Amino acid sequence: METPTDSKSAQMLLDCRRDGLKATQWRQLKANPGRWIAFIAILAALLTISIFLRSWIFTALIVGYIFGVLSSYESWIKQGRLVWAFYLKIIDWTKVEELAVGKTQGD
């Protein structure tokens, strides 16, 4: 996974301000469908194998892992929504717009 540049991060912030945080978070989750498909396929295969082999402890571990991942994403989304109103107040949007078009901080 590539490290986001200042320009991409600034553009994401501008998208959040324009479209609302909820829409932008959903767009970020949908950005890499291949990664999600591979993740779900691997977990489904492991779950199927563990059920077929009647390894109930391994099945329980996989189900627990799935719930943990879903819980993590749920808390990430909730936290983002809670602090977004505060971010709107403190972010210097002129600097963000400059970064979005490619200007660096030192220019």
Residue, then its C-alpha position, 0 to 999 in steps of 0.5 A: m500500500e502506497t503512502p498517501t501524499d500531502s496532495k492526496s490527503a488534502q484532497m480527501l479532506l476537501d472531499c470530506r468537507r464537500d460531501g460530508l464525512k459519512a460519504t467519504q468514509w464509505r468511499q475510502l472503504k470501497a476504494n480497494p475492492g480487490r483487497w476486501i474480496a481477497f480478505i473475505a475469500i481467505l476468511a471464508a475458505l478458512l471458515t469452510i475448512s475448519i467447519f469441514l474438519r470439525s475443528w470447532i476451536f479454530t472455527a470459533l477463533i475465525v468467527g471471533y477474528i471476523f467480529g473483531v475486525l468489524s468492531s474495529y472498523e465500526s469504532w473507527i467510523k464512529q470516532g471519525r464522526l465524533v471529532w469531525a465537527f471539531y476538525l471543521k473548526i480548527i483546520d486552516w482550509t486555505k492551507v489544505e486547498e494549497l496542498a491539494v493543488g500541489k503546493t508544498q508547505g515551504d512555498 
